Amino acid sequence: MSIKNLISSCEKAQIPFHGFDYLKPEEIGLLQKNTRELTFKPGEILCKQGSLASQIIIITKGLAKIYFES
């Protein structure tokens, strides 16, 4: 999925994401260059609580469970 398709789908979502609105053209270019689309299997961990995030995760299809440890 290209970043342009991602941006337009975010704008049309039930809960629109406007985070891309604040990026400069060169930042959009960096996103276009470095965007990857991944498919996860059911039960697979997307990220762990407490770890530093090195990416943006946008779920375009499906569901994700969130677990918080106290």
C-alpha positions in Angstrom: 0.0 0.0 0.0 1.4 3.4 -1.0 1.5 6.2 1.5 -0.9 8.2 -0.7 -3.4 5.3 -0.5 -2.8 5.1 3.2 -3.4 8.8 3.7 -6.6 8.8 1.7 -7.9 5.7 3.5 -7.1 7.4 6.8 -9.1 10.4 5.8 -12.1 8.3 4.8 -12.0 6.1 7.9 -14.9 6.0 10.5 -12.5 7.7 12.9 -10.3 9.8 10.6 -6.5 10.0 11.4 -5.1 13.5 10.6 -1.6 12.9 11.8 -0.2 13.1 8.2 -1.7 16.7 7.9 1.2 18.1 10.0 4.1 16.6 8.0 6.3 18.5 5.6 6.6 17.2 2.0 10.1 15.8 2.7 8.7 13.9 5.7 5.9 12.4 3.5 8.7 11.4 1.1 10.5 9.6 3.9 7.4 7.8 4.7 6.8 6.8 1.1 10.3 5.5 0.9 10.2 3.5 4.1 6.6 2.2 4.2 6.1 -1.5 4.5 2.8 -3.4 4.5 2.8 -6.5 6.7 0.3 -9.3 7.4 0.1 -10.8 10.9 -1.3 -14.1 11.9 -3.9 -14.4 14.6 -2.3 -14.3 18.1 0.9 -12.8 16.8 2.3 -9.9 19.0 2.5 -6.6 17.2 4.4 -4.8 20.0 5.2 -5.3 23.6 4.2 -3.0 26.5 7.1 -1.0 27.8 9.3 -1.3 24.7 10.3 1.7 22.7 8.3 2.0 19.4 10.5 2.2 16.3 7.6 2.3 13.9 4.0 3.5 13.3 1.5 0.7 13.2 -1.7 1.4 11.3 -4.3 -1.4 11.2 -6.1 -1.2 7.9 -8.1 -4.5 8.2 -8.9 -6.8 11.0 -8.8 -6.5 14.8 -6.2 -6.3 17.5 -6.4 -7.1 21.2 -4.7 -4.8 23.7 -3.4 -6.2 27.0 -2.2 -4.0 29.8 -0.1 -5.4 32.7 -0.2 -3.6 36.0 
